[in-house]
């Protein structure tokens, strides 16, 4: 009988637990807070996040710098006067690429390539062109811009029907003279006026196939030996050029004869990210000192970037720009402007440079 009652008691206890389980199966809420999911929409506050950095969709083929719009402008290769009376010049800071090369009599000329930079109100003074300067400009698919030409250059322009804008023969209205300076060191123009002149002459003003350089990541530590400056001697002492590396801006500041080379209008010192010095054969053609400069043979060169110097070579293939190579591989530039300095290889390359 006692065993029978025990079985009844156990049955009643189990029944009671089954009734209690639905209520007891929930875990107790902590600190009195309900753990039931409320009905309706729930707004959960999340920590604020920084908006992602916008990435520019395009890059300049000549500088590697970011652009918001695709660069379609055909380059302009403008011959800039570099005689002492023409300094300081205007608008060189807006160029993507600048070449310095001998003209004649020991003077140098600047060939400034404009393709992706911002608008520059005034560029110049503008001077005459030489055959090898035509070659430099056309290597970028550029329209050459000048005021006159040597006999040899004029023959090339006329015979081969080159796309050029010459203040003297075919594009005078797209240039102006600055009365504050004496001729011939006072001829100017700008990109907008020159493109207008190119359209008037029915030249193509857009080009999607402009040759592009290769570029490093800006954070790349690079290669080469430490070198903070280079001095470049062309021929005459008054054309002694130096580039000195500035650690803060990571730019090479340009000097002429030990003085900062500044823009006339902005007062800013000219600067670039990459400096190339290359040597090639120069041949004197006449008693005036006009030159033939070989831009095809290749030769010795140095590249300064990021406070370092790399020794290598330059090459120039047909239809392409001059490139700096080491061990037959192109060395990337850092994004930014590049200055090329072309010196004679006589008596030797080292006599024209001083790297420190």
For each residue, the residues with C-beta under 8 A, 3 or more apart:
1: 4 5
2: 5 6
3: 6 7
4: 1 7 8
5: 1 2 8 9
6: 2 3 9 10
7: 3 4 10 11
8: 4 5 11 12
9: 5 6 12 13
10: 6 7 13 14
11: 7 8 14 15
12: 8 9 15 16
13: 9 10 16 17
14: 10 11 17 18
15: 11 12 18 19
16: 12 13 19 20
17: 13 14 20 21
18: 14 15 21
19: 15 16 22
20: 16 17 23 24
21: 17 18 24 25
22: 19 25
23: 20 26
24: 20 21
25: 21 22
26: 23 35
27: 35
28:
29: 32 33 34 35
30: 33 35
31:
32: 29
33: 29 30
34: 29
35: 26 27 29 30
36:
37:
38: 42
39:
40:
41:
42: 38
43:
44:
45:
46: 49
47:
48:
49: 46
50:
51:
52:
53:
54:
55: 66
56: 59 66 67 68
57: 67 68 70
58: 66 67 68 69 70 71
59: 56 64 65 66 67 215 335
60: 63 64 65 66 67 71 96 115 116
61: 71 115 116 210 211 212 213
62: 75 96 97 113 115 116 140 210 212 213 338
63: 60 96 116 335 336 337 338
64: 59 60 213 215 333 334 335 336
65: 59 60 116 335 336
66: 55 56 58 59 60
67: 56 57 58 59 60 70 71 116
68: 56 57 58
69: 58
70: 57 58 67 208
71: 58 60 61 67 115 116 210
72: 206 207 208
73: 115 116 191 195 205 206 207
74: 115 141 142 143 198 203 204 205 206 207 210
75: 62 96 113 114 115 137 140 141 142 143 207 210
76: 113 114 115 142 143 145 191 194 195
77: 111 112 113 133 136 137 138 140 142 143 144 145
78: 95 111 112 114 123 124 126 145 146 189 194
79: 109 110 111 126 127 128 129 133 144 145 146 147
80: 86 89 92 109 110 111 112 123 124 125 126 127
81: 86 89 109 110 124 125 126 127 184 185
82: 86 87 89 100 107 108 109 110 239
83: 86 87 107 185
84: 87 238
85: 182 185
86: 80 81 82 83 89 125 127 185
87: 82 83 84 256 261
88: 261 262 263 264
89: 80 81 82 86 92 110 124 125 263 264
90: 120 122 123 124 125 188 263 264 265
91: 94 95 112 120 121 122 123 124 190 263 265
92: 80 89 95 98 110 112 123 263 270
93: 120 263 266 268 270
94: 91 114 117 118 119 120 123 191
95: 78 91 92 98 112 113 114 117 337
96: 60 62 63 75 113 114 115 116 117 337 338
97: 62 112 113 140 337 338 339 340
98: 92 95 110 111 112 113 272 337 338 339 340
99: 110 111 112 113 136 339 340 341 342
100: 82 108 109 110 232 234 241 339 340 341 342
101: 108 109 111 132 133 136 293 342
102: 106 107 108 109 234 235 282 291 293 342 344
103: 107 108 109 130 290 291
104: 107 288 289 290 291
105: 288 289
106: 102 234 235 236 239 289
107: 82 83 102 103 104 236 239
108: 82 100 101 102 103 234 239
109: 79 80 81 82 100 101 102 103 127 130 133
110: 79 80 81 82 89 92 98 99 100
111: 77 78 79 80 98 99 101 133 136 137
112: 77 78 80 91 92 95 97 98 99 123
113: 62 75 76 77 95 96 97 98 99 137 140 142
114: 75 76 78 94 95 96 117 120 123 191
115: 60 61 62 71 73 74 75 76 96 140 210
116: 60 61 62 63 65 67 71 73 96
117: 94 95 96 114 120
118: 94
119: 94 190 191 192
120: 90 91 93 94 114 117 123 190 191
121: 91 190 265
122: 90 91 188 190 265
123: 78 80 90 91 92 94 112 114 120 126 188 189 190 191
124: 78 80 81 89 90 91 178 186 187 188 189
125: 80 81 86 89 90 181 184 185 186 187 188
126: 78 79 80 81 123 145 146 147 167 175 187 188 189
127: 79 80 81 86 109 146 147 148 184 187
128: 79 146 147 148 149 150 153
129: 79 133 134 144 146 148 149 150 153 157 164
130: 103 109 133 134 149 150 152 153 290 291 293
131: 134 135 150 152 153 156 292
132: 101 135 136 291 292 293 295
133: 77 79 101 109 111 129 130 136 137 144 146 153
134: 129 130 131 137 138 144 153 156 157 162 164
135: 131 132 138 139 295
136: 77 99 101 111 132 133 139 140 295 322
137: 75 77 111 113 133 134 140 142 143 144
138: 77 134 135 141 142 144 162
139: 135 136 142 211 316 319 320 321 322
140: 62 75 77 97 113 115 136 137 210 211 321
141: 74 75 138 207 209 210 211
142: 74 75 76 77 113 137 138 139
143: 74 75 76 77 137 163 164 165 194 198 203 205
144: 77 79 129 133 134 137 138 157 162 163 164 165
145: 76 77 78 79 126 164 165 189 194
146: 78 79 126 127 128 129 133 149 164 165 166 167
147: 79 126 127 128 166 167 168 175 184 187
148: 127 128 129 154 166 167 168
149: 128 129 130 146 153 154 157 166
150: 128 129 130 131 153 154 290
151: 154 155
152: 130 131 155 156 285 290
153: 128 129 130 131 133 134 149 150 156 157
154: 148 149 150 151 157 158
155: 151 152 158 159
156: 131 134 152 153 159 160 162
157: 129 134 144 149 153 154 160 162 164 166
158: 154 155 161
159: 155 156
160: 156 157
161: 158
162: 134 138 144 156 157
163: 143 144 198 201 203 204
164: 129 134 143 144 145 146 157 170
165: 143 144 145 146 170 171 174 194 197 198 201
166: 146 147 148 149 157 169 170 171
167: 126 146 147 148 171 172 174 175 187 189
168: 147 148 172
169: 166
170: 164 165 166 201
171: 165 166 167 174 175 194 197 200 201
172: 167 168 175
173: 197
174: 165 167 171 189 193 194 196 197 200
175: 126 147 167 171 172 187 188 189 193
176: 187 188 189
177: 183 186 187 188
178: 124 181 186 187 188
179: 186
180: 186
181: 125 178 185 186
182: 85 185 186
183: 177 186 187
184: 81 125 127 147 187
185: 81 83 85 86 125 181 182
186: 124 125 177 178 179 180 181 182 183
187: 124 125 126 127 147 167 175 176 177 178 183 184
188: 90 122 123 124 125 126 175 176 177 178
189: 78 123 124 126 145 167 174 175 176 193 194
190: 91 119 120 121 122 123 193 194
191: 73 76 94 114 119 120 123 194 195
192: 119 195 196
193: 174 175 189 190 196 197
194: 76 78 143 145 165 171 174 189 190 191 197 198
195: 73 76 191 192 198 199 205
196: 174 192 193 199 200
197: 165 171 173 174 193 194 200 201
198: 74 143 163 165 194 195 201 203 205
199: 195 196 202 203 205
200: 171 174 196 197
201: 163 165 170 171 197 198
202: 199
203: 74 143 163 198 199
204: 74 163 207
205: 73 74 143 195 198 199
206: 72 73 74
207: 72 73 74 75 141 204 210
208: 70 72
209: 141
210: 61 62 71 74 75 115 140 141 207
211: 61 139 140 141 320 321
212: 61 62
213: 61 62 64 321 323 332 333 338
214: 330 332 333
215: 59 64 332 333 334 335
216: 220 222 332 333 334 335
217: 220
218: 334 335
219:
220: 216 217 334
221: 306
222: 216 305 306 308 334
223: 308 310 331
224: 227 303 305 308 309 310
225: 308 309 310
226: 307 308 309
227: 224 230 245 304 307 308 309 355 356
228: 244 245 307 356
229: 242 243 244 245 355 356
230: 227 242 243 275 277 302 304 309 353 354 355 356
231: 240 241 242 353 354 356
232: 100 240 241 242 243 277 341 343 352 353
233: 237 239 240 241 343 351 352 353 354
234: 100 102 106 108 239 241 341 343 344 352
235: 102 106 239 344
236: 106 107 239
237: 233 240 257
238: 84 257
239: 82 106 107 108 233 234 235 236 256
240: 231 232 233 237 256 257 258
241: 100 231 232 233 234 254 255 256 261 341
242: 229 230 231 232 254 255 256 258
243: 229 230 232 252 253 254 255 272 275 304 339
244: 228 229 252 253 255
245: 227 228 229 250 251 252 304 306 307
246: 249 250 251 252 253 271
247: 250 307
248:
249: 246 271
250: 245 246 247 273 306 334
251: 245 246 271 272 273 336
252: 243 244 245 246 271 272 273 274 275 304 339
253: 243 244 246 260 269 270 271
254: 241 242 243 260 261 269 270 271 272 339
255: 241 242 243 244 258 259 260 261
256: 87 239 240 241 242 259 261
257: 237 238 240
258: 240 242 255
259: 255 256
260: 253 254 255 269
261: 87 88 241 254 255 256 269 270
262: 88 266 267 268 269 270
263: 88 89 90 91 92 93 266 267 268 269 270
264: 88 89 90
265: 90 91 121 122
266: 93 262 263
267: 262 263
268: 93 262 263
269: 253 254 260 261 262 263
270: 92 93 253 254 261 262 263
271: 246 249 251 252 253 254 337
272: 98 243 251 252 254 275 336 337 338 339
273: 250 251 252 305 333 334 335 336 337 338
274: 252 303 304 305 333 334 336 337 338 339
275: 230 243 252 272 303 304 305 338 339 341
276: 301 302 303 304 314 322 324 338 339 340 341
277: 230 232 301 302 340 341 343 352 353
278: 299 300 301 314 322 324 340 341 342 343
279: 299 300 301 342 343 344 345 349 352
280: 293 294 295 297 299 342 343 344 345
281: 293 294 297 344 345
282: 102 291 292 293 294 344 345 346
283: 291 292 293 294
284: 289 290 291
285: 152 290 291 292
286: 289 290
287:
288: 104 105
289: 104 105 106 284 286
290: 103 104 130 150 152 284 285 286
291: 102 103 104 130 132 282 283 284 285
292: 131 132 282 283 285
293: 101 102 130 132 280 281 282 283 342
294: 280 281 282 283 297
295: 132 135 136 280 316 322 342
296: 316
297: 280 281 294
298: 313 314 315 316
299: 278 279 280 313 314 345 349
300: 278 279 311 313 314 345 349
301: 276 277 278 279 311 312 313 314 324
302: 230 276 277 309 310 311 312 353 355
303: 224 274 275 276 309 310 312 324 331
304: 227 230 243 245 252 274 275 276 308 309 310 355
305: 222 224 273 274 275 308 310 333 334
306: 221 222 245 250 334
307: 226 227 228 245 247
308: 222 223 224 225 226 227 304 305
309: 224 225 226 227 230 302 303 304 355
310: 223 224 225 302 303 304 305 324 326 331
311: 300 301 302 326
312: 301 302 303 324 325 326 327 331
313: 298 299 300 301 324 325 326
314: 276 278 298 299 300 301 322 323 324 325
315: 298 322 323 325
316: 139 295 296 298 320 321 322 323
317: 320
318:
319: 139
320: 139 211 316 317 323
321: 139 140 211 213 316
322: 136 139 276 278 295 314 315 316 340
323: 213 314 315 316 320 330
324: 276 278 301 303 310 312 313 314 330 331
325: 312 313 314 315 328 329 330 331
326: 310 311 312 313 329 331
327: 312
328: 325
329: 325 326
330: 214 323 324 325
331: 223 303 310 312 324 325 326
332: 213 214 215 216
333: 64 213 214 215 216 273 274 305 336 338
334: 64 215 216 218 220 222 250 273 274 305 306
335: 59 63 64 65 215 216 218 273
336: 63 64 65 251 272 273 274 333
337: 63 95 96 97 98 271 272 273 274
338: 62 63 96 97 98 213 272 273 274 275 276 333
339: 97 98 99 100 243 252 254 272 274 275 276
340: 97 98 99 100 276 277 278 322
341: 99 100 232 234 241 275 276 277 278
342: 99 100 101 102 278 279 280 293 295
343: 232 233 234 277 278 279 280 349 352 353
344: 102 234 235 279 280 281 282 352
345: 279 280 281 282 299 300 348 349
346: 282
347: 351
348: 345 351
349: 279 299 300 343 345 352 353
350: 353
351: 233 347 348
352: 232 233 234 277 279 343 344 349
353: 230 231 232 233 277 302 343 349 350
354: 230 231 233
355: 227 229 230 302 304 309
356: 227 228 229 230 231
